[in-house]
Amino acid sequence: MVSTTALSLFSVMEKNWRTLCNDIEKGELSKSLNIPQDERTRLNGMMKPNPKRAAFLRKEFGKGFENIVARIWPECPCLVALNTGVFETPAKLVKQRYLGNLPVASLIHLGTESTFGINIHHTNQSPEAHYTPLITNNFFEFIPIAEFGEKTPSTLLAHQVEVGQMYEMVVTTFDGLYRYRTEDVVKIIRFYGTTPVYKFIQRAGDTLSAHLEKLPEFLLHDAVYAAAAARSNSIVEFTSCESVHVQLASGTDYALGYFVFIELQDAGKLNDHEIELVDAEICARHTVYDAMRRNNKLKPIKIVHLRTGAFCEIKKLMLSSNPDAFYMQYKLPRIMRRVDILKAMLDMKV
């Protein structure tokens, strides 16, 4: 499971718990659900009336959904879900709203091409996802960060990488992929014997560049959370782009810089000091951006606050434009350059 799926699951449960309890009590699905008849028949055949469970759930749901997982599933040790990269923010929301003290365990680093790594060191005290490469599944090589843009970069073997450095992961698989560039950027945390232990950082192509400065997405992510540290748990989601794309979407001229579209709980807003801090935090993390801000080649970052539920609407828009997309694996791009989506977000600002 990915954390966006978990967030959708618990959100639907919170909004529809009365109908859910009625269905459990009666042992059949509500007639108000718009599902095909053959699917309804199949699911009803798997259900049995359970008035006792329904009564218990009504009582617990009626108290609110804080720490609901431990209250209705007391033996649940954790939520197993991907919580790195773009899945980090929804994972934080799931934990804050529904899990309480239960951890979110991100146990595998999974790609379309293969399973790359496994989190063998997960504990409640150290919930951050650090992966060990599955060297029995793939042959791994690593491209140093300084050579990401090259067509024929040099590579290092697993035992040659250095702690604290970032690399793009390259795999050769039993299924026939040869020296395949995954575009997954990882940071080496430590070694487990002679095998590196790494943290997923971002996709290699996730960079903002309004004036050739090439700012990695994860630095923007860290800057937003650092600036909004006092309210980090209230960040629902955010995405970003260079100002030229907003100019195309709106027809309004903007100086070179970045836009961040952000949704906070209860339609909240970052204050002026926090917005200034976002820009300052980026400057502290990226010397080229800092230099371009100082010589006025880039203007201060602009924050667009979105109404409650905006990113749920964006999800529906993006999925509707790609009917072959798998709903449960949707992930919001941290860098959004689609004109139609930018237009929609501009219409959702508060």
Order of alpha helices (4+ residues) and beta strands (2+ residues): alpha-alpha-alpha-alpha-alpha-beta-alpha-beta-beta-beta-beta-beta-beta-beta-beta-beta-beta-beta-alpha-beta-alpha-beta-alpha-alpha-beta-alpha-alpha
